Amino acid sequence: MSHEEDEMGEGHSLAAWVGVIVSLVGIAIGTVAFFFAIEWVVWAAAGLTLFGFVLGFILSRAGYGVNGTKTLAKEH
């Protein structure tokens, strides 16, 4: 017994990958800066982390998200 469902794709898109990678780089930089007590770098890294989320959202709205107009459809 099977039925067809629209699969969301679990975030496998350019927008998701870019947003997550930029955010992870920000978190990694912030962690090292926090360890060495460099306060301004911690805040800059926090900004980079938030920018990653915003960038992912912008790319998604620009068509690079799951089922976006600029992504290729995958055949299973």
Backbone bond lengths (Angstrom), bond angles and torsions (degrees), N, CA, C in turn:
res aa  C-N    CA-C-N  psi(-1)  N-CA   C-N-CA  omega(-1)  CA-C   N-CA-C  phi
1 M - - - 1.441 - - 1.522 108.06 -
2 S 1.294 116.27 121.48 1.460 119.91 179.18 1.520 109.07 -140.34
3 H 1.270 114.60 155.11 1.450 120.70 175.49 1.525 108.66 -145.63
4 E 1.294 115.16 150.88 1.459 120.99 -176.75 1.524 110.27 -84.78
5 E 1.309 115.51 135.29 1.462 121.63 174.78 1.513 108.52 -129.14
6 D 1.304 116.75 151.12 1.452 120.17 172.89 1.518 107.85 -78.04
7 E 1.320 115.31 114.57 1.454 120.25 -178.91 1.527 109.25 -86.09
8 M 1.314 116.59 131.03 1.458 121.01 -178.54 1.522 112.38 -72.43
9 G 1.303 119.95 -23.06 1.442 121.89 176.50 1.520 114.15 97.08
10 E 1.293 117.99 -2.86 1.465 123.70 176.01 1.521 113.59 55.77
11 G 1.309 117.59 28.01 1.456 121.14 175.26 1.509 115.35 81.11
12 H 1.318 118.01 15.48 1.458 120.62 178.55 1.523 109.03 -81.00
13 S 1.319 115.40 80.60 1.458 120.49 -179.61 1.524 108.47 -147.98
14 L 1.302 114.91 163.89 1.459 120.16 178.50 1.527 110.89 -60.11
15 A 1.321 117.02 -42.25 1.460 120.68 -179.33 1.523 111.75 -60.69
16 A 1.319 116.71 -43.56 1.467 120.73 -179.54 1.517 111.34 -66.72
17 W 1.326 116.46 -45.29 1.463 119.67 -178.25 1.527 112.03 -64.42
18 V 1.318 117.21 -45.00 1.469 120.49 -179.99 1.520 110.40 -63.61
19 G 1.320 117.43 -45.22 1.464 120.63 179.61 1.511 112.73 -60.44
20 V 1.324 116.72 -43.66 1.462 120.35 -178.63 1.523 111.53 -70.50
21 I 1.333 118.04 -41.83 1.469 120.23 -178.66 1.521 110.98 -65.70
22 V 1.327 117.80 -44.22 1.471 120.20 178.44 1.527 110.43 -62.52
23 S 1.316 117.11 -41.61 1.466 120.72 178.82 1.523 111.82 -65.47
24 L 1.331 117.68 -40.47 1.463 120.36 178.54 1.524 112.25 -66.26
25 V 1.323 117.00 -36.49 1.466 119.91 175.83 1.527 109.27 -64.11
26 G 1.320 117.38 -42.25 1.459 120.58 177.30 1.522 112.34 -61.79
27 I 1.318 116.56 -41.27 1.471 120.39 179.00 1.522 110.84 -66.22
28 A 1.341 117.25 -41.38 1.463 120.70 179.76 1.527 111.33 -64.27
29 I 1.323 116.49 -45.05 1.472 120.13 178.30 1.522 110.04 -63.41
30 G 1.323 116.89 -43.13 1.460 120.53 179.51 1.513 112.76 -63.12
31 T 1.320 117.47 -36.58 1.462 121.10 179.23 1.522 111.11 -65.43
32 V 1.328 116.47 -45.62 1.470 120.39 179.15 1.527 110.13 -65.23
33 A 1.320 117.19 -43.18 1.466 120.67 179.77 1.522 110.99 -64.94
34 F 1.316 117.95 -36.73 1.459 120.84 177.81 1.530 110.64 -65.26
35 F 1.328 115.98 -39.53 1.462 120.74 178.78 1.530 111.05 -62.35
36 F 1.333 116.93 -40.65 1.462 121.57 -179.97 1.527 113.11 -90.43
37 A 1.323 117.83 5.68 1.467 124.86 176.01 1.530 112.39 57.88
38 I 1.328 116.17 46.32 1.463 121.57 175.27 1.527 106.63 -103.62
39 E 1.316 115.04 92.18 1.462 121.20 -168.66 1.522 113.59 -61.75
40 W 1.322 118.71 -42.89 1.456 119.53 -176.45 1.531 111.82 -66.95
41 V 1.332 117.02 -31.51 1.462 119.88 177.86 1.532 110.28 -72.08
42 V 1.335 116.43 -34.35 1.464 119.78 176.48 1.527 109.78 -60.72
43 W 1.315 116.65 -45.52 1.471 120.19 -179.97 1.524 111.51 -68.43
44 A 1.323 117.08 -37.88 1.472 119.89 176.83 1.529 110.34 -64.27
45 A 1.324 116.91 -39.59 1.461 120.98 178.29 1.528 110.91 -67.24
46 A 1.317 117.20 -36.16 1.465 120.01 175.78 1.530 110.13 -63.07
47 G 1.325 115.68 -40.38 1.464 119.78 176.10 1.520 112.18 -64.10
48 L 1.338 116.67 -40.21 1.462 120.79 177.61 1.524 111.12 -64.01
49 T 1.322 116.29 -38.69 1.459 120.49 178.19 1.527 110.57 -62.85
50 L 1.306 117.35 -46.46 1.471 120.45 177.71 1.524 111.30 -65.17
51 F 1.332 116.72 -36.03 1.453 120.70 178.04 1.529 110.70 -62.71
52 G 1.327 117.20 -34.89 1.466 120.96 177.49 1.514 112.01 -60.71
53 F 1.333 116.47 -42.84 1.470 120.36 177.73 1.529 111.18 -65.34
54 V 1.324 116.17 -42.73 1.466 120.45 179.55 1.527 110.14 -65.71
55 L 1.333 116.69 -41.70 1.461 120.50 179.30 1.527 111.33 -62.38
56 G 1.323 117.22 -41.33 1.460 120.52 176.53 1.517 111.92 -60.92
57 F 1.323 116.22 -41.78 1.464 120.85 178.59 1.528 110.92 -64.78
58 I 1.334 116.32 -44.11 1.472 120.29 -179.71 1.522 110.60 -63.27
59 L 1.327 117.12 -44.42 1.462 119.90 178.78 1.526 111.60 -64.32
60 S 1.320 116.64 -36.07 1.458 120.31 177.47 1.525 110.90 -63.69
61 R 1.313 116.34 -43.47 1.466 120.39 179.51 1.526 111.75 -69.99
62 A 1.356 116.63 -23.94 1.460 120.86 179.56 1.532 111.98 -82.30
63 G 1.334 117.29 -2.56 1.452 120.04 175.65 1.515 114.95 107.98
64 Y 1.318 118.30 4.18 1.452 121.37 -178.87 1.524 113.07 -98.30
65 G 1.319 117.64 10.24 1.458 121.85 178.52 1.518 111.20 -86.28
66 V 1.321 115.90 -173.30 1.461 121.38 178.05 1.526 108.90 -62.22
67 N 1.308 116.25 129.98 1.470 123.47 -177.54 1.522 112.64 60.02
68 G 1.322 117.62 27.24 1.456 121.59 178.59 1.519 111.65 -75.76
69 T 1.305 115.25 168.17 1.464 119.96 -177.71 1.521 112.20 -72.13
70 K 1.326 118.17 -20.32 1.462 121.21 -177.60 1.525 113.15 -106.61
71 T 1.324 117.45 14.56 1.453 121.35 177.82 1.523 109.80 -108.26
72 L 1.307 115.21 155.31 1.457 120.57 178.82 1.529 109.56 -87.63
73 A 1.300 116.14 138.95 1.462 120.64 177.18 1.530 108.64 -76.57
74 K 1.333 116.52 133.58 1.465 121.01 179.06 1.509 109.44 -93.17
75 E 1.308 114.60 138.08 1.459 121.05 174.75 1.518 108.31 -98.05
76 H 1.309 117.90 129.35 1.471 120.80 179.15 1.498 110.00 -98.87
